[in-house]
């Protein structure tokens, strides 16, 4: 992967926004770059994009790290999620970036390409980071051109939630408290059909958005279960959709909509499940914390069913990165990766919101095991299917896949036509 210089990155961004950042946001990054404070204590600026429960959990981790590492002080600056990446790229280009940052695995290729993040191999060796202690699937997704560029701290995959009371009413809850369902394409349809027949008409068998993210995530999961290739070739230059598998996955989901298992024009499928009027739903693990705080909602969580040949699902990861700085301060870099590795080691705190920790050893900690639901889907970390490290991934997803597959879910396009159009759309995006 060729990397652009940070200077080119800045030129490509909105200059007005760059100037605004220098006036208001660059201070926290620039402050830490001026050197260590407090008589040798290493002071590190850390930019995050977390709010709500995630924000509170990350702050708790920062506070505990600072308490247990008297020679290092991490200062957490919370940025607005929607503005985070633009501010990060701009600030790094201006020389005012933080010492530590957050990146989704899916955004890493673009940050690498724009010269925003540094590779970690040398400093990780100095700090004694054991890469083998991470889930290999999650770690591999952060390695580009043979180099480690991030420390994964979780994965937040697409899973299935179910309403315990409704499944019990439909006779589909086993003595172990888990759904009674054959793990196959036909078995899942039979499961939904039974829910439709046995439950009141007001109950939605399967709550799912009608557009964009979650039905796309389901399509990607089923496409991956069929063994589908990524949408692009290994050299990242050519559209390479496995057409037959893409059609089969899209056709399967389209039929779920047409059969009425998924409510059409559902204004809020989260509310549908949360209010107890949907038997199952599929979305990301971030919903676990929401359902836990919902009064009188008795639910369970599990990996999505193995509908086709192999277990696979959509997912992304939060990772900790070391951005490019004006001055390579090895003491800061070693302290920064020490913090990143420590956060991963203490993933039981980060898991409170529902995320799956990136280190298998955390799954064995009593604090993790005592939390309900998480262990029921923790195995999914090894079956997440990540995209190849293309800088065009987000554009392909938002401008091609979402747009075309939405037509399939609305029964306005055949799955075969959709795959043909996606092939063309992906190639056009890669050529731009």
Secondary structure, DSSP 8 states (H G I E B T S, - for coil): -----HHHHHHHS-HHHHHHHHHHTHHHHHHHHT--BTTTBEEEEEEE---HHHHHHHHHHHHHHHHH-TTEEEEEEE--HHHHHHHHHHHHHTT---SBEEEEHHHHHHHHHTT-B---HHHHHHHT--GGGS-HHHHHTTEETTEE--EE-EEEEEEEEEEHHHHHHTT-B-TTSSB---SSHHHHHHHHHHHHHHS-TTSEEEE--SSSHHHHHHHHHHHHHTT---SB-TTSSSB---HHHHHHHHHHHHHHHHTTSB-TT-S-HHHHHHTT-EEEEEEETTHHHHHHTSTT--EEEEE----SSS--B-EE-EEEE-B--SS--HHHHHHHHHHHHHHHHTHHHHGGGT-EESSGGGGGSHHHHTSTTHHHHGGGGGTB----S-TTHHHIIIIIIHHHHHHHHTTSS-HHHHHHHHHHHHHHHHH-
